[in-house]
Amino acid sequence: MGTFDYAPAPESTAIVDVKSTYSLFINGEFVDGTGTSFKTINPATEEILAEVAEASEADVDRAVAAARRAYHKVWGPMPGKERAKYLFRLARIISERSRELAVLETLNNGKPIRESRDIDIPVAAAHFFYYAGWADKLEFSGYGDKPLGVAAQVIPWNFPFLMLAWKIAPALACGNTVVLKPAETTPLTALLFAEICQQADLPPGVVNIVTGAGETGRALVAHPDVDKVAFTGSTSVGKQIAKVVAGTRKSVTLELGGKAANIVFDDAPIDQAIEGIVDGIFFNQGHVCCAGSRLLVQESVADDVLERLKRRMGTLRVGDPLDKNTDVGAINSAEQLAKITELADDGDATGAQRWSPACDLPGTGFWFAPTIFTGVTQAHRLAREEVFGPVLSVLTFRTPKEAVEKANNTPFGLSSGIWSDKGSRTLWMASQLRAGVVWSNTFNRFDPASPFGGYKESGHGREGGRHGLAGYLAKGGN
């Protein structure tokens, strides 16, 4: 098979105006914070992009107070059909500014531009369109039609703008106001969304954005005037949040870590399954809570699957995230790269066999080659802990029952994939797997109308679809 040299196809950054400094967005305006500031970088180059305000406890107080005023005076009393108009307006502006958002997302996050452009931003806009349609129909949701009040929302760095849409769109549709804290490594698209809120003439205080690290998030979650806490992130932080809100009146939704099993049977469409495996673990550099990081392959086809998988991995292009030909971009931070490296090195040290395709990694930035480990057992950390990077553990099974036992042998329960031509087998497997989402002959498929969430240490509550309204309504529930 021949090799091909592709000419670089970089996306222009001229469409994005990256400011040298960013302040907080409170009560419809960008305001100076009373705390310090921090630098946000491009993980592909380690270049400093901007200096961003770090919200203090006093700043969080101001933001929550602004959200409370807007809830009582404007947004809460507003008829649903009027709220819908604002949500539709936000959705349209996101669509109109999609290229700008995609470039900024890739600059600050490190993911390939084609993922930001073709997946993250369009799906984010779709969530605003979808929940705009619900805003005047809440009485038919089955969860009541009364908002909770002020929602504190804390989102991660792996899908900065998409997670913002998952959180803000249903909250606003239900009549709540929002104080959102983006991840400290990826605040820039959230701050661009603040400009979009101004462009849409969203009433002041309905959406507030406070930037910062862990202390800012803790102050927001623990604030006594917050009615709802929504968090997406690591299981360890989710447990801390659960302790903070325990015994309070606050409603809480937690979407946490995962260790998804991607299960391939001997009757599966193998070429299609290979694409699903690659998409399941190497999409967004494996920075996906529902990544298919455990590949379970039926023994009779394991050698064939691995041969084809390695051949496909050899075609993946690792490099400049702004190049439209890039398949695997930069790891989001030095801290995350160190975690991935540690777990991969542990796999080496404990007897698993490591393989990566030949690829030249850039000399600056944070990079990790797509990697698979064979000879993995349930005892390996690679099979038990969330790597959150482009690292795939391969295990084998003989029977469907054994596949279920291995798939469920995890503290997590967010998602799974099943590859088989037998519908009856797929339905039986889906009924046995303890996972919030089960994909059949596909992986990483998302739609605004479909609920998403997990069991066990993958959190509780659902986001997306009609079920996503439950956590933002006074009669809501799982």
C-alpha positions as CSV (number, residue, x, y, z in Angstrom):
1,M,0.0,0.0,0.0
2,G,1.5,3.3,-1.0
3,T,1.9,6.3,1.2
4,F,0.8,9.8,0.3
5,D,2.2,13.2,1.4
6,Y,-0.6,15.7,1.9
7,A,-0.1,19.4,1.6
8,P,-0.9,21.3,4.7
9,A,-4.5,22.6,4.8
10,P,-4.5,25.0,7.7
11,E,-7.7,26.8,8.8
12,S,-7.1,30.6,8.9
13,T,-7.2,32.2,12.4
14,A,-7.9,35.6,10.9
15,I,-11.6,35.2,11.6
16,V,-11.0,35.1,15.4
17,D,-10.2,38.2,17.4
18,V,-8.4,36.8,20.5
19,K,-8.1,39.5,23.0
20,S,-5.1,39.9,25.2
21,T,-7.2,40.0,28.4
22,Y,-10.6,38.7,29.3
23,S,-12.8,39.8,32.2
24,L,-15.9,38.3,33.9
25,F,-19.4,38.4,32.4
26,I,-21.8,39.5,35.1
27,N,-25.3,41.1,34.7
28,G,-24.9,41.4,30.9
29,E,-21.6,43.2,31.0
30,F,-17.9,42.4,31.0
31,V,-16.6,43.5,34.4
32,D,-13.2,43.5,36.2
33,G,-12.8,40.8,38.8
34,T,-11.6,41.4,42.3
35,G,-9.3,38.3,42.2
36,T,-6.1,37.6,40.3
37,S,-5.7,36.3,36.7
38,F,-4.4,33.3,34.9
39,K,-3.0,32.5,31.5
40,T,-4.7,30.3,29.0
41,I,-2.6,28.7,26.2
42,N,-2.7,26.9,22.9
43,P,-1.9,23.3,23.9
44,A,-0.5,22.5,20.4
45,T,2.1,25.2,20.6
46,E,2.2,26.2,24.3
47,E,1.7,29.8,23.1
48,I,-0.1,32.1,25.6
49,L,-3.4,33.1,24.1
50,A,-4.8,35.5,26.7
51,E,-4.8,36.6,30.3
52,V,-8.1,35.7,32.0
53,A,-9.7,37.0,35.2
54,E,-10.0,34.5,38.0
55,A,-13.2,35.1,39.9
56,S,-13.0,35.5,43.6
57,E,-15.7,34.6,46.1
58,A,-16.9,38.2,46.0
59,D,-17.2,37.9,42.2
60,V,-19.2,34.7,42.5
61,D,-21.5,36.5,45.0
62,R,-22.1,39.3,42.4
63,A,-22.8,36.8,39.6
64,V,-25.3,34.8,41.7
65,A,-27.0,38.0,42.9
66,A,-27.4,39.2,39.3
67,A,-28.8,35.8,38.3
68,R,-31.2,35.9,41.2
69,R,-32.5,39.4,40.2
70,A,-32.9,38.4,36.6
71,Y,-34.8,35.2,37.7
72,H,-37.3,37.0,39.8
73,K,-37.8,40.2,37.7
74,V,-37.4,39.1,34.1
75,W,-36.7,35.5,33.1
76,G,-38.8,33.5,35.6
77,P,-42.0,35.4,34.9
78,M,-41.4,35.6,31.2
79,P,-43.9,33.4,29.1
80,G,-42.3,30.3,27.6
81,K,-43.0,31.5,24.0
82,E,-40.9,34.7,24.7
83,R,-38.1,32.7,26.2
84,A,-38.2,30.5,23.1
85,K,-37.5,33.5,20.9
86,Y,-34.3,34.3,22.8
87,L,-33.1,30.6,22.6
88,F,-33.9,30.5,18.8
89,R,-31.9,33.8,18.5
90,L,-28.9,32.3,20.3
91,A,-29.1,29.2,18.2
92,R,-29.1,31.3,15.0
93,I,-26.2,33.5,16.1
94,I,-24.1,30.4,17.0
95,S,-24.8,29.0,13.6
96,E,-23.8,32.3,11.9
97,R,-20.6,32.5,14.0
98,S,-19.8,28.8,13.8
99,R,-16.5,29.2,12.0
100,E,-15.3,31.7,14.5
101,L,-16.3,29.5,17.4
102,A,-14.7,26.4,15.8
103,V,-11.4,28.1,15.3
104,L,-11.3,29.5,18.8
105,E,-12.3,26.1,20.2
106,T,-9.5,24.4,18.4
107,L,-6.9,27.1,19.4
108,N,-7.8,26.8,23.1
109,N,-8.6,23.1,23.4
110,G,-6.2,21.3,20.9
111,K,-8.9,19.2,19.1
112,P,-8.8,18.9,15.3
113,I,-10.6,21.7,13.5
114,R,-12.8,19.3,11.5
115,E,-14.2,18.0,14.8
116,S,-14.9,21.5,16.1
117,R,-16.3,22.6,12.8
118,D,-18.4,19.6,11.9
119,I,-19.4,18.2,15.3
120,D,-19.0,20.4,18.4
121,I,-20.4,23.7,17.2
122,P,-23.3,22.3,15.0
123,V,-24.5,20.0,17.8
124,A,-24.3,22.9,20.3
125,A,-26.5,25.0,18.0
126,A,-28.8,22.1,17.6
127,H,-29.3,21.9,21.4
128,F,-30.4,25.5,21.5
129,F,-32.8,25.0,18.6
130,Y,-34.1,21.8,20.3
131,Y,-34.7,23.4,23.7
132,A,-36.2,26.5,22.2
133,G,-39.0,24.2,21.0
134,W,-39.6,23.0,24.6
135,A,-39.7,26.4,26.2
136,D,-43.5,26.9,25.7
137,K,-44.4,23.2,26.1
138,L,-43.0,22.4,29.6
139,E,-46.5,21.4,30.9
140,F,-46.3,18.4,28.5
141,S,-42.8,17.3,29.6
142,G,-44.0,15.2,32.5
143,Y,-41.8,17.0,34.9
144,G,-43.9,20.0,35.7
145,D,-43.4,23.6,34.4
146,K,-41.9,25.5,37.4
147,P,-38.2,26.5,37.2
148,L,-35.9,25.9,40.1
149,G,-34.2,29.4,40.2
150,V,-30.5,29.9,39.9
151,A,-28.4,27.2,38.3
152,A,-24.7,26.9,39.0
153,Q,-23.0,25.1,36.1
154,V,-19.4,23.8,36.0
155,I,-18.2,22.3,32.7
156,P,-15.0,20.5,31.6
157,W,-12.3,21.2,29.1
158,N,-12.9,18.3,26.7
159,F,-16.0,19.8,24.9
160,P,-16.0,23.4,26.2
161,F,-18.7,24.8,23.9
162,L,-20.8,21.7,23.5
163,M,-21.0,21.2,27.3
164,L,-22.0,24.9,27.7
165,A,-24.9,24.2,25.3
166,W,-25.9,21.0,27.1
167,K,-26.1,23.0,30.3
168,I,-27.4,26.4,29.4
169,A,-30.0,25.6,26.8
170,P,-32.3,23.4,29.0
171,A,-31.8,25.7,32.0
172,L,-33.0,28.7,30.1
173,A,-35.8,26.9,28.4
174,C,-37.2,25.9,31.8
175,G,-37.0,29.5,33.1
176,N,-33.9,29.3,35.2
177,T,-31.0,31.8,35.2
178,V,-27.4,30.6,35.0
179,V,-23.9,31.2,36.5
180,L,-21.5,29.1,34.5
181,K,-17.9,28.4,35.2
182,P,-15.9,27.0,32.3
183,A,-12.7,24.9,32.8
184,E,-9.6,27.0,33.6
185,T,-7.8,25.6,30.5
186,T,-10.5,26.3,28.0
187,P,-12.5,29.5,28.9
188,L,-12.4,31.4,25.6
189,T,-15.4,30.0,23.7
190,A,-17.5,30.5,26.9
191,L,-16.5,34.2,26.9
192,L,-17.3,34.4,23.2
193,F,-20.7,33.1,24.1
194,A,-21.0,36.0,26.5
195,E,-20.6,38.3,23.5
196,I,-23.3,36.3,21.7
197,C,-25.6,36.8,24.6
198,Q,-25.1,40.5,24.3
199,Q,-25.7,40.3,20.5
200,A,-28.9,38.4,21.1
201,D,-30.1,41.1,23.6
202,L,-30.5,38.5,26.3
203,P,-31.7,40.3,29.4
204,P,-28.9,41.1,31.9
205,G,-28.2,38.5,34.5
206,V,-29.9,35.6,32.7
207,V,-26.4,34.2,31.8
208,N,-23.3,35.0,33.9
209,I,-19.9,33.5,33.2
210,V,-17.2,33.4,35.9
211,T,-13.8,32.1,35.0
212,G,-11.3,30.5,37.3
213,A,-10.0,27.2,38.7
214,G,-11.1,24.9,41.5
215,E,-11.6,27.6,44.2
216,T,-14.0,29.5,41.9
217,G,-15.9,26.3,41.2
218,R,-16.1,25.5,44.9
219,A,-17.4,29.0,45.8
220,L,-20.1,28.7,43.1
221,V,-21.3,25.2,44.0
222,A,-21.4,26.0,47.8
223,H,-23.1,29.3,47.3
224,P,-26.3,29.4,49.6
225,D,-28.4,31.2,47.0
226,V,-27.9,28.6,44.3
227,D,-30.9,26.2,43.6
228,K,-29.3,23.8,41.1
229,V,-25.9,22.4,40.6
230,A,-24.9,20.8,37.3
231,F,-21.5,19.4,36.9
232,T,-19.6,17.5,34.2
233,G,-16.1,16.3,35.0
234,S,-14.1,13.7,36.9
235,T,-15.7,11.3,39.3
236,S,-13.4,12.5,42.1
237,V,-14.6,16.1,41.8
238,G,-18.2,14.9,41.4
239,K,-17.9,13.1,44.8
240,Q,-16.7,16.3,46.4
241,I,-19.7,18.2,45.0
242,A,-22.1,15.5,46.2
243,K,-20.8,16.0,49.7
244,V,-21.1,19.8,49.5
245,V,-24.7,19.7,48.4
246,A,-25.8,16.8,50.6
247,G,-28.4,18.0,53.1
248,T,-29.2,21.2,51.2
249,R,-32.2,22.0,49.1
250,K,-30.1,22.1,45.9
251,S,-31.0,19.9,43.0
252,V,-27.9,18.2,41.5
253,T,-27.0,16.6,38.2
254,L,-23.6,14.9,37.9
255,E,-22.2,13.6,34.6
256,L,-18.9,12.0,35.5
257,G,-16.2,9.6,34.2
258,G,-16.5,6.4,32.2
259,K,-14.7,3.3,31.1
260,A,-16.9,2.2,28.2
261,A,-16.7,-1.3,26.7
262,N,-16.8,-1.5,22.9
263,I,-17.9,-5.1,22.3
264,V,-17.2,-6.8,18.9
265,F,-18.8,-10.2,18.1
266,D,-17.6,-12.6,15.5
267,D,-20.6,-11.8,13.2
268,A,-20.0,-8.1,13.4
269,P,-19.4,-6.0,10.2
270,I,-15.7,-5.9,10.9
271,D,-14.7,-2.9,8.6
272,Q,-17.6,-0.9,10.1
273,A,-16.6,-1.9,13.6
274,I,-13.0,-0.8,13.0
275,E,-14.2,2.7,12.2
276,G,-16.4,2.6,15.3
277,I,-13.4,1.5,17.4
278,V,-11.2,4.3,16.0
279,D,-14.0,6.9,16.5
280,G,-14.7,5.5,20.0
281,I,-11.2,6.0,21.4
282,F,-9.3,8.4,19.2
283,F,-12.0,11.0,18.6
284,N,-11.0,14.2,20.5
285,Q,-7.7,12.5,21.5
286,G,-9.7,10.2,23.7
287,H,-10.8,13.2,25.8
288,V,-14.3,11.8,26.0
289,C,-16.1,10.6,29.2
290,C,-17.9,7.9,27.1
291,A,-14.8,6.9,25.1
292,G,-14.7,3.2,24.1
293,S,-11.5,2.7,26.0
294,R,-12.0,-1.0,26.6
295,L,-12.2,-3.1,23.4
296,L,-13.8,-6.5,24.1
297,V,-13.3,-8.8,21.0
298,Q,-14.6,-12.3,20.6
299,E,-11.6,-14.7,20.5
300,S,-12.4,-16.2,17.1
301,V,-12.0,-12.8,15.3
302,A,-9.5,-11.1,17.7
303,D,-6.5,-11.6,15.4
304,D,-8.3,-10.3,12.3
305,V,-9.7,-7.3,14.2
306,L,-6.3,-6.3,15.6
307,E,-4.6,-6.6,12.3
308,R,-7.2,-4.4,10.6
309,L,-7.2,-2.0,13.5
310,K,-3.4,-1.5,13.4
311,R,-3.6,-1.0,9.6
312,R,-6.3,1.7,10.1
313,M,-4.3,3.4,13.0
314,G,-1.4,3.7,10.6
315,T,-3.4,6.1,8.5
316,L,-4.3,8.5,11.3
317,R,-2.6,11.9,11.0
318,V,-1.4,13.4,14.3
319,G,-0.4,17.0,14.3
320,D,-1.5,20.6,13.9
321,P,-5.1,20.8,15.1
322,L,-5.8,23.7,12.7
323,D,-4.9,21.5,9.7
324,K,-8.1,20.1,8.1
325,N,-6.3,16.8,7.4
326,T,-5.5,16.2,11.1
327,D,-7.2,13.2,12.8
328,V,-5.7,13.4,16.3
329,G,-4.8,16.8,17.8
330,A,-3.0,17.9,20.9
331,I,-3.5,16.7,24.5
332,N,-5.2,19.5,26.4
333,S,-2.6,20.2,29.0
334,A,0.7,19.1,30.4
335,E,-1.1,17.8,33.5
336,Q,-3.4,15.6,31.4
337,L,-0.4,14.4,29.3
338,A,1.4,13.3,32.5
339,K,-1.6,11.3,33.6
340,I,-1.9,9.5,30.3
341,T,1.8,8.8,30.3
342,E,1.7,7.4,33.8
343,L,-1.1,5.0,33.1
344,A,0.5,3.9,29.8
345,D,3.9,3.3,31.5
346,D,2.1,1.3,34.2
347,G,0.7,-0.9,31.4
348,D,4.2,-1.5,30.2
349,A,5.5,-2.3,33.7
350,T,2.7,-4.8,34.4
351,G,3.1,-6.9,31.3
352,A,0.6,-5.5,28.8
353,Q,1.9,-5.3,25.2
354,R,2.0,-1.8,23.8
355,W,1.8,-0.8,20.1
356,S,1.6,2.6,18.3
357,P,1.9,3.4,14.6
358,A,5.0,5.2,13.5
359,C,4.3,8.9,13.7
360,D,6.4,12.0,14.1
361,L,5.1,14.1,17.0
362,P,5.6,17.9,17.0
363,G,8.4,19.2,19.1
364,T,6.3,21.7,21.0
365,G,3.0,21.3,22.7
366,F,1.4,18.3,24.4
367,W,1.2,15.1,22.3
368,F,0.6,11.4,22.7
369,A,0.6,8.9,19.8
370,P,-2.5,6.7,19.3
371,T,-1.8,3.5,21.3
372,I,-3.3,0.1,21.9
373,F,-2.4,-2.4,24.6
374,T,-3.0,-6.1,24.2
375,G,-2.6,-8.8,26.9
376,V,-4.7,-6.7,29.2
377,T,-6.6,-8.3,32.1
378,Q,-9.2,-7.0,34.5
379,A,-6.5,-6.5,37.1
380,H,-4.6,-3.9,35.0
381,R,-5.1,-0.2,35.9
382,L,-5.5,0.4,32.1
383,A,-8.7,-1.7,32.3
384,R,-10.0,-0.2,35.5
385,E,-9.1,3.5,35.5
386,E,-10.2,6.3,33.2
387,V,-7.1,7.2,31.0
388,F,-8.9,10.1,29.2
389,G,-6.5,9.9,26.3
390,P,-5.8,8.0,23.0
391,V,-5.1,4.7,24.7
392,L,-7.1,1.5,24.0
393,S,-7.1,-1.6,26.2
394,V,-7.9,-4.8,24.3
395,L,-9.5,-7.8,26.1
396,T,-11.0,-11.0,24.6
397,F,-14.1,-13.1,25.4
398,R,-15.7,-16.3,24.3
399,T,-19.4,-16.0,25.1
400,P,-22.0,-13.2,25.3
401,K,-22.3,-13.9,29.1
402,E,-18.5,-13.5,29.5
403,A,-18.7,-10.2,27.5
404,V,-21.4,-8.9,29.8
405,E,-19.4,-9.8,32.9
406,K,-16.3,-8.1,31.7
407,A,-18.1,-5.1,30.4
408,N,-19.9,-4.6,33.8
409,N,-16.8,-5.3,35.9
410,T,-16.1,-1.6,36.4
411,P,-17.2,1.1,38.9
412,F,-18.3,3.2,35.9
413,G,-21.5,2.9,33.9
414,L,-21.8,5.6,31.2
415,S,-21.8,3.9,27.8
416,S,-21.2,0.8,25.8
417,G,-21.1,-0.2,22.1
418,I,-22.2,-3.5,20.6
419,W,-21.2,-4.8,17.2
420,S,-23.2,-7.7,15.9
421,D,-25.5,-8.6,13.0
422,K,-27.9,-10.3,15.3
423,G,-30.6,-8.0,16.6
424,S,-31.7,-10.5,19.2
425,R,-28.2,-10.6,20.6
426,T,-27.9,-6.9,20.6
427,L,-31.2,-6.4,22.5
428,W,-30.2,-9.1,25.1
429,M,-26.8,-7.5,25.6
430,A,-28.3,-4.0,26.0
431,S,-30.7,-5.3,28.6
432,Q,-27.7,-6.8,30.6
433,L,-25.2,-3.9,30.4
434,R,-25.2,-1.4,33.3
435,A,-24.6,1.6,31.1
436,G,-26.6,4.7,30.6
437,V,-26.2,4.7,26.8
438,V,-25.8,1.6,24.6
439,W,-24.9,2.1,20.9
440,S,-25.6,-0.6,18.4
441,N,-23.2,-0.9,15.4
442,T,-22.1,2.7,15.9
443,F,-20.3,4.8,18.6
444,N,-20.3,8.3,19.9
445,R,-23.6,9.2,18.3
446,F,-25.3,12.2,19.9
447,D,-28.6,14.0,19.2
448,P,-30.3,16.8,21.2
449,A,-33.4,14.7,21.5
450,S,-31.6,11.8,23.1
451,P,-30.9,11.6,26.8
452,F,-27.3,11.0,28.0
453,G,-26.1,10.0,31.5
454,G,-24.8,7.1,33.5
455,Y,-25.0,4.8,36.5
456,K,-22.8,4.1,39.5
457,E,-19.6,6.3,39.5
458,S,-20.6,7.8,36.2
459,G,-23.1,10.1,37.9
460,H,-26.8,10.5,38.0
461,G,-29.4,12.5,36.1
462,R,-29.7,12.9,32.4
463,E,-28.8,15.6,29.9
464,G,-30.4,16.0,26.5
465,G,-33.9,15.2,25.3
466,R,-37.1,15.5,27.3
467,H,-35.3,13.9,30.2
468,G,-32.8,16.8,30.3
469,L,-35.6,19.1,31.4
470,A,-36.2,17.1,34.6
471,G,-33.1,18.5,36.4
472,Y,-34.2,22.1,35.8
473,L,-37.8,21.9,36.9
474,A,-39.2,22.0,40.5
475,K,-40.9,18.6,40.0
476,G,-37.9,17.1,38.2
477,G,-36.4,13.8,38.9
478,N,-34.5,10.9,37.3
